């Protein structure tokens, strides 16, 4: 199925990123949003051109991509179908069952609509944070109903392909249970941990390291956006949080007992930590395959322009692929530590090359 023209309704992070990705692949993209400033910025970023429904010709748009909060997907779909805005429709909201149920209640045409959800995002929101490569290698859930036209499904699959993502077909209810575990509940948990920092002392914050940054990173996202997501997937998220809360309550009780001298309580803590390791190791690795065990090379790096570029240039010169990189800044000092994740058999060669070029390896 060819995708020649797409309409993106909602020029936030996801909608604008999809538009940028499609534009790079030669697709004509039309943009619409109730926030004219967002449309203007998306247009200036090269995401597409303004959509004028009054000038639209029937059949001009192959696919309308509804990139609005979950609570508004169904009403937006109904309005677009009423004016025959496109041949086929999809949405990219992070909740699927409730919008689909609402679309059915409103009498939307489910033959031309295939719900979807790209599992990609950033802590920042809005068109200014959009990137054409946001979806590269990321899973993109596809949730067709039995009524969906095969051509509609093929068109959405083409969208996913053009954006560089990997299609994963699931039912709407299965999708919502899955994202409750891997996305929605973790966000609430991260927010709960970050909330403890609001009243933390300056001493505590001065001791903050990479661990707390990793755990709380996603807690910096827009609360109003997440309220809409959580409201649309309330029951599955609540179930996961109740299970997490039970684990935390058991851990707290065990620690209280340990503080009172009950040495047997260490077993409960140990079991939770071991279960955590098992769960962590099940997270898919690169390209969705099994998680790989990489070695970490630490390099002292100055907080100066071009330092990272110089570091990666050395890796390129010796043919070492950097699978991941993390930066940890030294409080109060103009330097930090760059942690490069590489294949274990490349460590000695990379360390030797870095030292020869004057880099400090701790």
N, C-alpha and C positions, 0 to 999 in steps of 0.2 A: 504494500500500500504506500503510495507516494504522499508525502506531507509537504504541500507547497505553501500553504498559507495557514497561519495559526492566530487565534485571538487569545490574548492573555488578559483575563479580568482579575485585577489585583496585582499592583506593581510593588509588592513588598520584596523581601529577600528571595523567597522561593519563586514567585512569579517572574521577577526580573531576571533571576539567574537562568530560569528555563528559557526566557526570551533571548538572552544573550547567547546561550548554547545553540538555540535554533538558528539564530542569525549567522553564527559562525558556519553553520552547515547549509547556508543558502536559502533558508526558509524566510518568507515574508512574514513579519510579525506585526500585528495590530495590538495596541495597548489601550486598556481602559481601567479607570479607578475613580472612585468617588472623590478621592484626594487628588486634585489637579496638580498640586506641587509634586506628588509622588510620580505621577505620569510624566511630568515635565523632566524630572531628574532622570527617570528611566530612559526617556527619549534621548536626553543629552548624553547618556552613557552608551548610546548606540543600541539600545534594546529593541527599538522598533519605531513605529509611527502611530500617531493618534488614530483611534477608531471612531468613525462617525457612523452610527447605526442608520442615520437617515440617508446616507449615500451608499449603503451596502446593497450588493446585488446577491440574489439567492444563489447559493452554491459557491460563493466566493471564498468562504472560510472552510477549510477542511476540518479543523478541530478547534474547539473553544476550551481553554484551560482555565478552570475556575480556581483562583488562588486567593481565597478569602477564608476567614475563620470558620471552623466547623458548623457553628450555629447558623451561618448565612449561606451555606452551600446550596441547600435545597431551594430556597427562595430565589437565589441567583440563577440556578439551573432552570427553574420554571419560567423566569422572565426571559432568559436567553432563548429558550425553546419557543416561547410565545411569539417572538419576533423572528424566529427562524434564523438565528444568528450564525449557525454553523451546521455542517452535516452531522458531526459527532461531537460529544462532550466528555470531558473528564474533570476531576478535581484533584487537588494535591493536598487536601487537609490531612492532618495527622490522626483523625478519628474517622471511621468508616461506617459503622453500623447505624449510629443515630442519624447522620445526614441521609443515608440511604432509606431508612425507615420514614423519615420526614418527607423525602422526595416521593415515596410511594403514597403517603397520605395526601400530598398536594396534587397528585395525579400527573406527575412528570412522566415523560416518555422514557421508559427504561431500556428501550431497544437501542437508542442512539447514545446512551450514557454508560460509561465504564469508570467506576471509581478507582482512584489510584493514590499512592502516597510515596514520594521519594524519601528515603531514610537518610536525609542529609540536612545540615543546617549549621548555623554559627551562633555564638553568643550575641552578636550584633544583629539588628533587624533593619528593615527598610531597604529601598533600592540602592542606597549608597554602599551597602555591605554585600551586594550581589556579585557573583563571580560566574563566568561562563563554565568553569571547570568544577563547580560545586558538586555535581552529581557523578563525576568520573569514578567508575569502579564501585559506586555505592548501590546497595539494593534498592529497588523501587517496587513496592507492592502493587499488584494488579488484582482488583476484586470484582470481576465481572459477575453479573447475575445470570440466571438461566434465560432471561428475556433478551440479553444483550445480543445485538447483531454481530456476527463474526467479523464483519468489516469494521465495525466500531472498535472491537478489541484489537484488530490488526493495526488500526490507526494509532491507538494508544501505545501499542508495542513499538511502533515506528518512532513515536515521540521519545520513549524511553531509550531506544537505540541511538537516536540522534543526540540525546543528552549524555551519552556515554555511560549510562547506568545499567544494572543487571536486573531484569524483570523477575519477580517472584510472585507466582499466582497463589493467592490464598482467599478464603472467604472473608467477608467483612467482620464477622464475629471473631474468627481466629486471628485476624489482623489486630483487632483491638485488645485481645488478651495478650498477644505477643508484645505489642508496644508498651502495654502496661508494665511488663517485666523489664524490658530492655531500654525504655526511654522515659515513660511518664513517672513511674514510681521512683526511679533513680533521681529524677529532677527534684521531686519533693524531698527525698532523703538528703540530697546535696543542699537544698535550701534549709533544711532543719539543722544541719551541721553549721552552715554559714551563719544562721541566725544566732548561734552561740557566740559568734565573733562580734556581734553588734555591741555587746556589753563587756567584751574582753578588755583586760588591762593593756596598757601600752607595753608593759613588759612581755605579756603573752604574744601580742602582735609583732613585737620586735624579734621574737624567737620563731616566727612562722617560717616554715620552709616549703619545699616543693610538695611534700605530702599533702598539706592542707590546701595548697593551691590546686592540686590534682582533684581532690575530693570535692571542692567547692566551685570548680571552674564553671559549670553550667548554671550555677545559682545566680549568675549575673544577668540572666536573660530577662526580657520584658515580662513583668508579673501579669499585666492585663492579657497579654497574648496567651500565657500559660494557664490563666484562669479559664479561658475559653476552651482550651484543649482538655484540661482536667475535668471540667464540667461535662464535656461530651463523652468522656470515658470513665465516669465516676466509679461505677461498680467494680470493673476489673482492677482499677488502680487501688481502690480501697482494699480489695482482697490481698493484693501484694503488700501494701503498707501494713496491713494487720499481721501478716506473716513476719515481715521485717521487725515490726514493733514487738512481737512475741520473742523473737531472737534477742533483741536488745534488752528486753525486760529480764530474760533469763540470764543474759550476760551481766547485767547490773546486779542481780541477786547473787550470782556467783562471786562477783568481785566484792560485794559487801561481806559475804561469808569468808572470803579469802582474807579480807582486812581484819576480820575478827579471829583469825588464826585457823580457819578450817582449810587445811591443805588439800583436801579432796576436791575442793571447788575448782581447782585448776583444770580438772578433766573436762568440765563443761565449757570453759573458755577455749581449751585446746581443740575440742570438737568443732566449735563454731569457726575457729580460725582455719582448721583443715577443710571444712566445707567451703569456706571462702576461696581457698586455693583451688579446689576442684572446680568451682563455678568459674573462677577467673580463667582457668586453663581451657574451659570450653568455649570461650569467646573466639570466634573465627579470626584467623590471621589474614595475611595479605591475599587479596583477590578472593576472599571468602573461603580459603582453604584452611587446613589445620594451623593452629597457632605455632609459629616458629620460635625457637629459642635463640635469641641473638646475644652476642657479647657486647658489652658497653665499654667504649673508650672515652675516658674523661679528658677534656682539654681545657686548660685555663685560657680564657678569652677576654680581651679588653673590651670595654664599652666604647668602642670607637667605630667610625664609619668604615665599612668595607671588611670588617674582621671575619664575618661569617663567609663572605664571598671568597676570601683568601683561604679559609679553612676547607671549604668545599672544593676549591681548586686543587689542593693537595690530594684530596680523595680521588678526584678525577684523574690526576696525573698518574697515580699508582693503580688505577683501575679498581678502586674499592667502592662498592655501592652502599650508600647510607640508607638504611631501611627506615630509620626514625631519628629524630633529633629533639633534645630537650635542653632548655636553657635555665640555669638557676643562678640568679644574681646574688652577689655577696653584699649583704646590707652595709651601707655606708662606704662601700668601696667601688671604684670605677672598673670593676671586672666581675667575672662570674665563671661558671663552669658549663661548658657545652658537653652534653652526653650524646655520643654518636653510637647508635645501634647498628652493628655490622655482623656479617657472618663470622663465627668463631675462628675459622682458619685464616681470616684476613687481619686479625688483630695485630700480630707481631709485625707484619709488613707495614701496616698503617702507622703504628706507634713509632717504628724506626724512621719512616719518612717524615713524620711530624717533628720528631726531635732533630733530625738533620736540618730542618728548615727553621729551627728556633722556637718551636712551640713547646710550652711547658706541659708535661704530662704528670699529674699528681701521683 
